[in-house]
Amino acid sequence: MTQWSTWQRIPSAKQGVPSTHRARQIPHVQCIVAVRKYYSMLVVVLTEEQATKQLACKGKSVLKFITQYNFPAVIALLSDVLKIVTHLSKKFQSDDIDLSAIKPSVSLALSQIRSLDKSPGTCMRDFFENLVLL
């Protein structure tokens, strides 16, 4: 398959892929949300491919890494933190930002992030609720 035909199969921006003008709005949040949302399917697919010996060496490393306890925990924590940081970032990307609002906005974001240490955010709570100890 040529490189051109591979590019033709990639969905356009109208089909839900973020366009380039939105790239500055921290698309990491979307990636983390997708990993959280489809985590179980990702593990199932990689496990099935490993069982049928179709999984490449790199895939085996990925499967081993994402099935450790700390991976989904970090993804949940990142989801909570990136929501706060993205909100702050979008506030600073407006054309008519009030300079007097910068310090309070940053202070609020910092206090929200620090509060996650005492009481977990929604994604972390979901992680702890769905945690099954074997």
N, CA, C and O atoms as a GROMACS GRO file, in nm:
protein
  536
    1MET      N    1   0.085  -0.118   0.000
    1MET     CA    2   0.000   0.000   0.000
    1MET      C    3   0.090   0.124   0.000
    1MET      O    4   0.185   0.132   0.078
    2THR      N    5   0.060   0.218  -0.085
    2THR     CA    6   0.141   0.338  -0.093
    2THR      C    7   0.109   0.431   0.022
    2THR      O    8   0.006   0.420   0.089
    3GLN      N    9   0.202   0.523   0.043
    3GLN     CA   10   0.181   0.617   0.152
    3GLN      C   11   0.058   0.704   0.125
    3GLN      O   12  -0.014   0.739   0.218
    4TRP      N   13   0.034   0.740  -0.001
    4TRP     CA   14  -0.080   0.825  -0.035
    4TRP      C   15  -0.212   0.756  -0.002
    4TRP      O   16  -0.303   0.818   0.053
    5SER      N   17  -0.223   0.628  -0.033
    5SER     CA   18  -0.348   0.558  -0.005
    5SER      C   19  -0.372   0.545   0.145
    5SER      O   20  -0.487   0.543   0.190
    6THR      N   21  -0.264   0.536   0.222
    6THR     CA   22  -0.278   0.533   0.368
    6THR      C   23  -0.334   0.666   0.418
    6THR      O   24  -0.422   0.668   0.504
    7TRP      N   25  -0.283   0.776   0.365
    7TRP     CA   26  -0.331   0.908   0.407
    7TRP      C   27  -0.475   0.931   0.365
    7TRP      O   28  -0.548   1.001   0.435
    8GLN      N   29  -0.518   0.872   0.253
    8GLN     CA   30  -0.655   0.891   0.208
    8GLN      C   31  -0.755   0.826   0.303
    8GLN      O   32  -0.870   0.869   0.311
    9ARG      N   33  -0.713   0.721   0.374
    9ARG     CA   34  -0.803   0.651   0.465
    9ARG      C   35  -0.819   0.722   0.598
    9ARG      O   36  -0.908   0.688   0.675
   10ILE      N   37  -0.734   0.820   0.627
   10ILE     CA   38  -0.742   0.893   0.754
   10ILE      C   39  -0.862   0.987   0.749
   10ILE      O   40  -0.878   1.060   0.651
   11PRO      N   41  -0.948   0.988   0.852
   11PRO     CA   42  -1.069   1.072   0.850
   11PRO      C   43  -1.034   1.220   0.844
   11PRO      O   44  -0.929   1.262   0.894
   12SER      N   45  -1.119   1.297   0.784
   12SER     CA   46  -1.098   1.441   0.774
   12SER      C   47  -1.143   1.509   0.903
   12SER      O   48  -1.201   1.445   0.991
   13ALA      N   49  -1.117   1.638   0.913
   13ALA     CA   50  -1.154   1.715   1.033
   13ALA      C   51  -1.305   1.717   1.052
   13ALA      O   52  -1.354   1.729   1.165
   14LYS      N   53  -1.380   1.706   0.943
   14LYS     CA   54  -1.526   1.708   0.954
   14LYS      C   55  -1.579   1.581   1.019
   14LYS      O   56  -1.693   1.578   1.064
   15GLN      N   57  -1.498   1.476   1.024
   15GLN     CA   58  -1.542   1.349   1.082
   15GLN      C   59  -1.498   1.333   1.226
   15GLN      O   60  -1.500   1.222   1.278
   16GLY      N   61  -1.459   1.440   1.292
   16GLY     CA   62  -1.429   1.432   1.435
   16GLY      C   63  -1.283   1.442   1.471
   16GLY      O   64  -1.249   1.446   1.590
   17VAL      N   65  -1.193   1.446   1.373
   17VAL     CA   66  -1.052   1.462   1.403
   17VAL      C   67  -1.027   1.611   1.424
   17VAL      O   68  -1.070   1.692   1.341
   18PRO      N   69  -0.960   1.650   1.533
   18PRO     CA   70  -0.938   1.792   1.558
   18PRO      C   71  -0.861   1.857   1.444
   18PRO      O   72  -0.761   1.802   1.396
   19SER      N   73  -0.906   1.972   1.400
   19SER     CA   74  -0.835   2.043   1.294
   19SER      C   75  -0.714   2.115   1.353
   19SER      O   76  -0.701   2.126   1.474
   20THR      N   77  -0.627   2.164   1.265
   20THR     CA   78  -0.501   2.220   1.311
   20THR      C   79  -0.518   2.347   1.393
   20THR      O   80  -0.435   2.374   1.480
   21HIS      N   81  -0.622   2.425   1.369
   21HIS     CA   82  -0.638   2.548   1.446
   21HIS      C   83  -0.674   2.521   1.592
   21HIS      O   84  -0.666   2.612   1.675
   22ARG      N   85  -0.714   2.398   1.624
   22ARG     CA   86  -0.747   2.364   1.762
   22ARG      C   87  -0.629   2.300   1.834
   22ARG      O   88  -0.640   2.264   1.950
   23ALA      N   89  -0.517   2.286   1.767
   23ALA     CA   90  -0.404   2.214   1.824
   23ALA      C   91  -0.348   2.282   1.948
   23ALA      O   92  -0.289   2.214   2.033
   24ARG      N   93  -0.365   2.409   1.962
   24ARG     CA   94  -0.309   2.478   2.078
   24ARG      C   95  -0.394   2.461   2.203
   24ARG      O   96  -0.354   2.509   2.309
   25GLN      N   97  -0.507   2.395   2.196
   25GLN     CA   98  -0.595   2.380   2.310
   25GLN      C   99  -0.574   2.249   2.384
   25GLN      O  100  -0.670   2.186   2.428
   26ILE      N  101  -0.451   2.209   2.398
   26ILE     CA  102  -0.411   2.090   2.472
   26ILE      C  103  -0.492   1.966   2.434
   26ILE      O  104  -0.581   1.926   2.509
   27PRO      N  105  -0.462   1.907   2.319
   27PRO     CA  106  -0.535   1.786   2.280
   27PRO      C  107  -0.498   1.666   2.367
   27PRO      O  108  -0.556   1.558   2.352
   28HIS      N  109  -0.402   1.683   2.458
   28HIS     CA  110  -0.366   1.574   2.548
   28HIS      C  111  -0.487   1.526   2.628
   28HIS      O  112  -0.500   1.408   2.659
   29VAL      N  113  -0.573   1.619   2.661
   29VAL     CA  114  -0.693   1.583   2.737
   29VAL      C  115  -0.775   1.482   2.659
   29VAL      O  116  -0.822   1.383   2.715
   30GLN      N  117  -0.792   1.507   2.531
   30GLN     CA  118  -0.870   1.416   2.447
   30GLN      C  119  -0.804   1.278   2.440
   30GLN      O  120  -0.873   1.176   2.442
   31CYS      N  121  -0.672   1.275   2.433
   31CYS     CA  122  -0.600   1.148   2.429
   31CYS      C  123  -0.618   1.071   2.560
   31CYS      O  124  -0.645   0.951   2.559
   32ILE      N  125  -0.603   1.140   2.671
   32ILE     CA  126  -0.616   1.075   2.801
   32ILE      C  127  -0.759   1.025   2.821
   32ILE      O  128  -0.780   0.915   2.872
   33VAL      N  129  -0.858   1.106   2.782
   33VAL     CA  130  -0.997   1.064   2.793
   33VAL      C  131  -1.023   0.941   2.708
   33VAL      O  132  -1.093   0.849   2.750
   34ALA      N  133  -0.966   0.938   2.587
   34ALA     CA  134  -0.984   0.821   2.499
   34ALA      C  135  -0.920   0.696   2.560
   34ALA      O  136  -0.979   0.588   2.554
   35VAL      N  137  -0.802   0.710   2.618
   35VAL     CA  138  -0.737   0.595   2.681
   35VAL      C  139  -0.820   0.546   2.798
   35VAL      O  140  -0.838   0.425   2.815
   36ARG      N  141  -0.873   0.638   2.880
   36ARG     CA  142  -0.960   0.598   2.992
   36ARG      C  143  -1.085   0.528   2.944
   36ARG      O  144  -1.125   0.426   2.999
   37LYS      N  145  -1.146   0.584   2.840
   37LYS     CA  146  -1.274   0.533   2.790
   37LYS      C  147  -1.258   0.394   2.727
   37LYS      O  148  -1.344   0.308   2.745
   38TYR      N  149  -1.150   0.373   2.653
   38TYR     CA  150  -1.133   0.249   2.578
   38TYR      C  151  -1.024   0.158   2.636
   38TYR      O  152  -0.973   0.070   2.567
   39TYR      N  153  -0.988   0.180   2.762
   39TYR     CA  154  -0.881   0.104   2.824
   39TYR      C  155  -0.908  -0.046   2.821
   39TYR      O  156  -0.821  -0.124   2.781
   40SER      N  157  -1.026  -0.088   2.862
   40SER     CA  158  -1.054  -0.231   2.868
   40SER      C  159  -1.052  -0.294   2.730
   40SER      O  160  -1.004  -0.406   2.714
   41MET      N  161  -1.103  -0.223   2.629
   41MET     CA  162  -1.099  -0.277   2.493
   41MET      C  163  -0.956  -0.288   2.442
   41MET      O  164  -0.921  -0.384   2.373
   42LEU      N  165  -0.873  -0.190   2.477
   42LEU     CA  166  -0.733  -0.194   2.436
   42LEU      C  167  -0.662  -0.315   2.496
   42LEU      O  168  -0.587  -0.384   2.426
   43VAL      N  169  -0.685  -0.340   2.622
   43VAL     CA  170  -0.624  -0.456   2.688
   43VAL      C  171  -0.674  -0.586   2.625
   43VAL      O  172  -0.594  -0.677   2.601
   44VAL      N  173  -0.802  -0.595   2.598
   44VAL     CA  174  -0.859  -0.717   2.538
   44VAL      C  175  -0.798  -0.743   2.400
   44VAL      O  176  -0.758  -0.855   2.370
   45VAL      N  177  -0.791  -0.640   2.317
   45VAL     CA  178  -0.738  -0.656   2.182
   45VAL      C  179  -0.590  -0.697   2.186
   45VAL      O  180  -0.549  -0.788   2.114
   46LEU      N  181  -0.512  -0.631   2.269
   46LEU     CA  182  -0.370  -0.666   2.278
   46LEU      C  183  -0.351  -0.807   2.335
   46LEU      O  184  -0.262  -0.880   2.291
   47THR      N  185  -0.434  -0.846   2.430
   47THR     CA  186  -0.424  -0.980   2.488
   47THR      C  187  -0.461  -1.086   2.384
   47THR      O  188  -0.395  -1.190   2.375
   48GLU      N  189  -0.566  -1.060   2.306
   48GLU     CA  190  -0.605  -1.156   2.202
   48GLU      C  191  -0.497  -1.169   2.095
   48GLU      O  192  -0.467  -1.279   2.049
   49GLU      N  193  -0.439  -1.057   2.057
   49GLU     CA  194  -0.332  -1.062   1.957
   49GLU      C  195  -0.210  -1.134   2.010
   49GLU      O  196  -0.140  -1.204   1.936
   50GLN      N  197  -0.183  -1.118   2.140
   50GLN     CA  198  -0.071  -1.189   2.200
   50GLN      C  199  -0.099  -1.340   2.202
   50GLN      O  200  -0.008  -1.420   2.179
   51ALA      N  201  -0.223  -1.378   2.229
   51ALA     CA  202  -0.259  -1.520   2.234
   51ALA      C  203  -0.249  -1.586   2.096
   51ALA      O  204  -0.216  -1.704   2.086
   52THR      N  205  -0.277  -1.510   1.991
   52THR     CA  206  -0.268  -1.566   1.856
   52THR      C  207  -0.130  -1.543   1.794
   52THR      O  208  -0.110  -1.568   1.675
   53LYS      N  209  -0.036  -1.496   1.875
   53LYS     CA  210   0.102  -1.473   1.832
   53LYS      C  211   0.114  -1.369   1.720
   53LYS      O  212   0.209  -1.372   1.642
   54GLN      N  213   0.019  -1.277   1.712
   54GLN     CA  214   0.022  -1.171   1.612
   54GLN      C  215   0.075  -1.040   1.670
   54GLN      O  216   0.086  -0.941   1.597
   55LEU      N  217   0.106  -1.038   1.796
   55LEU     CA  218   0.149  -0.915   1.862
   55LEU      C  219   0.299  -0.899   1.848
   55LEU      O  220   0.376  -0.988   1.885
   56ALA      N  221   0.341  -0.787   1.795
   56ALA     CA  222   0.484  -0.760   1.778
   56ALA      C  223   0.549  -0.737   1.914
   56ALA      O  224   0.481  -0.719   2.015
   57CYS      N  225   0.680  -0.736   1.914
   57CYS     CA  226   0.757  -0.720   2.038
   57CYS      C  227   0.720  -0.590   2.109
   57CYS      O  228   0.705  -0.588   2.231
   58LYS      N  229   0.704  -0.482   2.034
   58LYS     CA  230   0.668  -0.353   2.092
   58LYS      C  231   0.529  -0.360   2.156
   58LYS      O  232   0.506  -0.303   2.262
   59GLY      N  233   0.438  -0.431   2.092
   59GLY     CA  234   0.304  -0.448   2.146
   59GLY      C  235   0.304  -0.523   2.277
   59GLY      O  236   0.225  -0.493   2.366
   60LYS      N  237   0.392  -0.622   2.289
   60LYS     CA  238   0.402  -0.697   2.415
   60LYS      C  239   0.449  -0.606   2.528
   60LYS      O  240   0.402  -0.617   2.641
   61SER      N  241   0.542  -0.517   2.495
   61SER     CA  242   0.590  -0.422   2.596
   61SER      C  243   0.479  -0.327   2.638
   61SER      O  244   0.464  -0.296   2.756
   62VAL      N  245   0.401  -0.283   2.541
   62VAL     CA  246   0.290  -0.192   2.570
   62VAL      C  247   0.187  -0.262   2.658
   62VAL      O  248   0.140  -0.206   2.757
   63LEU      N  249   0.152  -0.386   2.622
   63LEU     CA  250   0.054  -0.462   2.700
   63LEU      C  251   0.102  -0.481   2.844
   63LEU      O  252   0.024  -0.464   2.937
   64LYS      N  253   0.227  -0.516   2.861
   64LYS     CA  254   0.281  -0.536   2.996
   64LYS      C  255   0.274  -0.405   3.076
   64LYS      O  256   0.241  -0.406   3.195
   65PHE      N  257   0.306  -0.294   3.010
   65PHE     CA  258   0.308  -0.165   3.077
   65PHE      C  259   0.168  -0.119   3.117
   65PHE      O  260   0.148  -0.072   3.229
   66ILE      N  261   0.071  -0.132   3.026
   66ILE     CA  262  -0.063  -0.078   3.056
   66ILE      C  263  -0.144  -0.166   3.148
   66ILE      O  264  -0.247  -0.121   3.200
   67THR      N  265  -0.101  -0.290   3.170
   67THR     CA  266  -0.177  -0.376   3.261
   67THR      C  267  -0.124  -0.371   3.404
   67THR      O  268  -0.173  -0.444   3.490
   68GLN      N  269  -0.027  -0.288   3.430
   68GLN     CA  270   0.019  -0.269   3.567
   68GLN      C  271  -0.078  -0.175   3.638
   68GLN      O  272  -0.146  -0.094   3.574
   69TYR      N  273  -0.084  -0.187   3.769
   69TYR     CA  274  -0.179  -0.109   3.850
   69TYR      C  275  -0.159   0.041   3.832
   69TYR      O  276  -0.257   0.115   3.824
   70ASN      N  277  -0.036   0.086   3.824
   70ASN     CA  278  -0.011   0.230   3.824
   70ASN      C  279  -0.052   0.299   3.694
   70ASN      O  280  -0.076   0.420   3.695
   71PHE      N  281  -0.061   0.228   3.582
   71PHE     CA  282  -0.098   0.293   3.455
   71PHE      C  283  -0.240   0.350   3.460
   71PHE      O  284  -0.257   0.470   3.435
   72PRO      N  285  -0.342   0.269   3.490
   72PRO     CA  286  -0.476   0.329   3.494
   72PRO      C  287  -0.491   0.433   3.606
   72PRO      O  288  -0.571   0.525   3.593
   73ALA      N  289  -0.416   0.418   3.713
   73ALA     CA  290  -0.422   0.518   3.821
   73ALA      C  291  -0.367   0.652   3.773
   73ALA      O  292  -0.425   0.757   3.801
   74VAL      N  293  -0.256   0.648   3.701
   74VAL     CA  294  -0.197   0.772   3.649
   74VAL      C  295  -0.288   0.834   3.544
   74VAL      O  296  -0.303   0.956   3.540
   75ILE      N  297  -0.349   0.753   3.461
   75ILE     CA  298  -0.442   0.805   3.360
   75ILE      C  299  -0.560   0.875   3.428
   75ILE      O  300  -0.602   0.982   3.383
   76ALA      N  301  -0.612   0.818   3.534
   76ALA     CA  302  -0.723   0.880   3.607
   76ALA      C  303  -0.678   1.012   3.670
   76ALA      O  304  -0.750   1.112   3.663
   77LEU      N  305  -0.561   1.013   3.731
   77LEU     CA  306  -0.509   1.136   3.791
   77LEU      C  307  -0.485   1.242   3.684
   77LEU      O  308  -0.519   1.359   3.704
   78LEU      N  309  -0.426   1.202   3.573
   78LEU     CA  310  -0.402   1.297   3.464
   78LEU      C  311  -0.533   1.356   3.411
   78LEU      O  312  -0.539   1.474   3.378
   79SER      N  313  -0.635   1.274   3.405
   79SER     CA  314  -0.765   1.323   3.358
   79SER      C  315  -0.815   1.436   3.448
   79SER      O  316  -0.863   1.538   3.399
   80ASP      N  317  -0.803   1.418   3.577
   80ASP     CA  318  -0.848   1.520   3.671
   80ASP      C  319  -0.762   1.647   3.662
   80ASP      O  320  -0.814   1.758   3.661
   81VAL      N  321  -0.632   1.630   3.655
   81VAL     CA  322  -0.541   1.745   3.650
   81VAL      C  323  -0.553   1.819   3.517
   81VAL      O  324  -0.557   1.942   3.515
   82LEU      N  325  -0.560   1.745   3.407
   82LEU     CA  326  -0.566   1.810   3.277
   82LEU      C  327  -0.696   1.887   3.255
   82LEU      O  328  -0.698   1.982   3.177
   83LYS      N  329  -0.803   1.848   3.321
   83LYS     CA  330  -0.927   1.926   3.312
   83LYS      C  331  -0.903   2.067   3.365
   83LYS      O  332  -0.945   2.166   3.305
   84ILE      N  333  -0.834   2.075   3.478
   84ILE     CA  334  -0.807   2.204   3.541
   84ILE      C  335  -0.711   2.286   3.456
   84ILE      O  336  -0.734   2.404   3.432
   85VAL      N  337  -0.604   2.222   3.410
   85VAL     CA  338  -0.502   2.294   3.331
   85VAL      C  339  -0.559   2.338   3.197
   85VAL      O  340  -0.527   2.448   3.150
   86THR      N  341  -0.642   2.256   3.136
   86THR     CA  342  -0.702   2.293   3.007
   86THR      C  343  -0.795   2.413   3.023
   86THR      O  344  -0.796   2.504   2.940
   87HIS      N  345  -0.872   2.413   3.130
   87HIS     CA  346  -0.961   2.527   3.156
   87HIS      C  347  -0.879   2.655   3.172
   87HIS      O  348  -0.916   2.759   3.117
   88LEU      N  349  -0.770   2.648   3.245
   88LEU     CA  350  -0.682   2.764   3.264
   88LEU      C  351  -0.619   2.806   3.131
   88LEU      O  352  -0.613   2.925   3.100
   89SER      N  353  -0.574   2.710   3.054
   89SER     CA  354  -0.511   2.739   2.925
   89SER      C  355  -0.608   2.807   2.829
   89SER      O  356  -0.572   2.904   2.762
   90LYS      N  357  -0.730   2.758   2.823
   90LYS     CA  358  -0.829   2.819   2.735
   90LYS      C  359  -0.862   2.961   2.776
   90LYS      O  360  -0.890   3.047   2.692
   91LYS      N  361  -0.859   2.985   2.907
   91LYS     CA  362  -0.885   3.120   2.956
   91LYS      C  363  -0.777   3.217   2.906
   91LYS      O  364  -0.807   3.331   2.872
   92PHE      N  365  -0.652   3.170   2.901
   92PHE     CA  366  -0.541   3.255   2.856
   92PHE      C  367  -0.534   3.268   2.705
   92PHE      O  368  -0.462   3.355   2.654
   93GLN      N  369  -0.605   3.187   2.632
   93GLN     CA  370  -0.600   3.194   2.486
   93GLN      C  371  -0.701   3.290   2.426
   93GLN      O  372  -0.704   3.309   2.305
   94SER      N  373  -0.782   3.351   2.510
   94SER     CA  374  -0.878   3.447   2.457
   94SER      C  375  -0.805   3.575   2.417
   94SER      O  376  -0.700   3.608   2.472
   95ASP      N  377  -0.862   3.645   2.322
   95ASP     CA  378  -0.798   3.767   2.271
   95ASP      C  379  -0.811   3.884   2.366
   95ASP      O  380  -0.728   3.976   2.363
   96ASP      N  381  -0.911   3.884   2.449
   96ASP     CA  382  -0.936   3.998   2.536
   96ASP      C  383  -0.921   3.962   2.684
   96ASP      O  384  -1.010   3.989   2.765
   97ILE      N  385  -0.808   3.901   2.718
   97ILE     CA  386  -0.786   3.859   2.857
   97ILE      C  387  -0.756   3.981   2.944
   97ILE      O  388  -0.681   4.070   2.905
   98ASP      N  389  -0.813   3.983   3.060
   98ASP     CA  390  -0.790   4.089   3.158
   98ASP      C  391  -0.665   4.052   3.238
   98ASP      O  392  -0.661   3.947   3.302
   99LEU      N  393  -0.564   4.137   3.233
   99LEU     CA  394  -0.438   4.105   3.301
   99LEU      C  395  -0.454   4.093   3.451
   99LEU      O  396  -0.375   4.023   3.516
  100SER      N  397  -0.553   4.158   3.508
  100SER     CA  398  -0.574   4.147   3.653
  100SER      C  399  -0.633   4.012   3.691
  100SER      O  400  -0.636   3.977   3.809
  101ALA      N  401  -0.680   3.934   3.593
  101ALA     CA  402  -0.740   3.803   3.621
  101ALA      C  403  -0.638   3.690   3.617
  101ALA      O  404  -0.671   3.576   3.651
  102ILE      N  405  -0.516   3.719   3.577
  102ILE     CA  406  -0.416   3.613   3.560
  102ILE      C  407  -0.379   3.550   3.695
  102ILE      O  408  -0.389   3.429   3.712
  103LYS      N  409  -0.338   3.633   3.790
  103LYS     CA  410  -0.295   3.578   3.920
  103LYS      C  411  -0.407   3.502   3.990
  103LYS      O  412  -0.382   3.391   4.038
  104PRO      N  413  -0.528   3.555   3.998
  104PRO     CA  414  -0.635   3.477   4.063
  104PRO      C  415  -0.666   3.347   3.989
  104PRO      O  416  -0.697   3.245   4.052
  105SER      N  417  -0.659   3.349   3.856
  105SER     CA  418  -0.686   3.228   3.780
  105SER      C  419  -0.582   3.120   3.806
  105SER      O  420  -0.615   3.002   3.822
  106VAL      N  421  -0.456   3.161   3.809
  106VAL     CA  422  -0.348   3.066   3.836
  106VAL      C  423  -0.358   3.015   3.980
  106VAL      O  424  -0.340   2.896   4.005
  107SER      N  425  -0.386   3.105   4.073
  107SER     CA  426  -0.400   3.064   4.213
  107SER      C  427  -0.515   2.965   4.231
  107SER      O  428  -0.503   2.868   4.306
  108LEU      N  429  -0.625   2.991   4.164
  108LEU     CA  430  -0.740   2.900   4.171
  108LEU      C  431  -0.704   2.762   4.115
  108LEU      O  432  -0.737   2.660   4.175
  109ALA      N  433  -0.637   2.761   4.000
  109ALA     CA  434  -0.597   2.633   3.940
  109ALA      C  435  -0.502   2.557   4.031
  109ALA      O  436  -0.515   2.436   4.048
  110LEU      N  437  -0.406   2.627   4.090
  110LEU     CA  438  -0.313   2.561   4.183
  110LEU      C  439  -0.385   2.505   4.304
  110LEU      O  440  -0.355   2.394   4.349
  111SER      N  441  -0.479   2.580   4.358
  111SER     CA  442  -0.552   2.530   4.476
  111SER      C  443  -0.639   2.410   4.439
  111SER      O  444  -0.654   2.317   4.518
  112GLN      N  445  -0.696   2.411   4.319
  112GLN     CA  446  -0.775   2.296   4.275
  112GLN      C  447  -0.687   2.172   4.259
  112GLN      O  448  -0.727   2.062   4.297
  113ILE      N  449  -0.569   2.190   4.202
  113ILE     CA  450  -0.477   2.077   4.185
  113ILE      C  451  -0.430   2.026   4.321
  113ILE      O  452  -0.423   1.905   4.343
  114ARG      N  453  -0.399   2.117   4.411
  114ARG     CA  454  -0.356   2.075   4.545
  114ARG      C  455  -0.468   2.006   4.622
  114ARG      O  456  -0.443   1.916   4.702
  115SER      N  457  -0.592   2.046   4.596
  115SER     CA  458  -0.704   1.984   4.666
  115SER      C  459  -0.724   1.839   4.622
  115SER      O  460  -0.785   1.760   4.694
  116LEU      N  461  -0.674   1.803   4.504
  116LEU     CA  462  -0.685   1.665   4.457
  116LEU      C  463  -0.607   1.569   4.548
  116LEU      O  464  -0.634   1.449   4.550
  117ASP      N  465  -0.512   1.623   4.623
  117ASP     CA  466  -0.434   1.541   4.717
  117ASP      C  467  -0.521   1.498   4.835
  117ASP      O  468  -0.507   1.386   4.885
  118LYS      N  469  -0.611   1.587   4.878
  118LYS     CA  470  -0.696   1.557   4.994
  118LYS      C  471  -0.824   1.484   4.956
  118LYS      O  472  -0.866   1.390   5.023
  119SER      N  473  -0.884   1.527   4.848
  119SER     CA  474  -1.006   1.459   4.800
  119SER      C  475  -0.991   1.435   4.650
  119SER      O  476  -0.976   1.530   4.573
  120PRO      N  477  -0.995   1.310   4.610
  120PRO     CA  478  -0.971   1.279   4.469
  120PRO      C  479  -1.078   1.338   4.378
  120PRO      O  480  -1.193   1.359   4.418
  121GLY      N  481  -1.038   1.365   4.254
  121GLY     CA  482  -1.132   1.416   4.154
  121GLY      C  483  -1.226   1.307   4.107
  121GLY      O  484  -1.219   1.193   4.154
  122THR      N  485  -1.312   1.342   4.014
  122THR     CA  486  -1.414   1.248   3.968
  122THR      C  487  -1.354   1.124   3.901
  122THR      O  488  -1.402   1.013   3.922
  123CYS      N  489  -1.252   1.144   3.820
  123CYS     CA  490  -1.190   1.029   3.751
  123CYS      C  491  -1.118   0.937   3.849
  123CYS      O  492  -1.124   0.815   3.835
  124MET      N  493  -1.051   0.994   3.945
  124MET     CA  494  -0.981   0.913   4.046
  124MET      C  495  -1.081   0.837   4.132
  124MET      O  496  -1.058   0.722   4.167
  125ARG      N  497  -1.192   0.903   4.166
  125ARG     CA  498  -1.297   0.834   4.244
  125ARG      C  499  -1.353   0.716   4.165
  125ARG      O  500  -1.374   0.608   4.221
  126ASP      N  501  -1.378   0.737   4.036
  126ASP     CA  502  -1.425   0.627   3.951
  126ASP      C  503  -1.324   0.513   3.949
  126ASP      O  504  -1.361   0.396   3.954
  127PHE      N  505  -1.196   0.548   3.942
  127PHE     CA  506  -1.092   0.446   3.941
  127PHE      C  507  -1.096   0.364   4.070
  127PHE      O  508  -1.092   0.242   4.065
  128PHE      N  509  -1.105   0.432   4.185
  128PHE     CA  510  -1.107   0.361   4.312
  128PHE      C  511  -1.235   0.278   4.330
  128PHE      O  512  -1.230   0.170   4.388
  129GLU      N  513  -1.348   0.328   4.279
  129GLU     CA  514  -1.473   0.254   4.289
  129GLU      C  515  -1.472   0.126   4.205
  129GLU      O  516  -1.529   0.024   4.243
  130ASN      N  517  -1.404   0.135   4.089
  130ASN     CA  518  -1.402   0.021   3.997
  130ASN      C  519  -1.281  -0.070   4.017
  130ASN      O  520  -1.263  -0.167   3.944
  131LEU      N  521  -1.201  -0.038   4.114
  131LEU     CA  522  -1.080  -0.117   4.140
  131LEU      C  523  -1.120  -0.254   4.197
  131LEU      O  524  -1.194  -0.263   4.294
  132VAL      N  525  -1.069  -0.356   4.135
  132VAL     CA  526  -1.096  -0.493   4.180
  132VAL      C  527  -0.963  -0.554   4.219
  132VAL      O  528  -0.873  -0.568   4.137
  133LEU      N  529  -0.952  -0.589   4.345
  133LEU     CA  530  -0.829  -0.652   4.392
  133LEU      C  531  -0.839  -0.802   4.370
  133LEU      O  532  -0.939  -0.865   4.407
  134LEU      N  533  -0.738  -0.857   4.313
  134LEU     CA  534  -0.738  -1.001   4.285
  134LEU      C  535  -0.671  -1.076   4.398
  134LEU      O  536  -0.661  -1.198   4.393
   0.00000   0.00000   0.00000
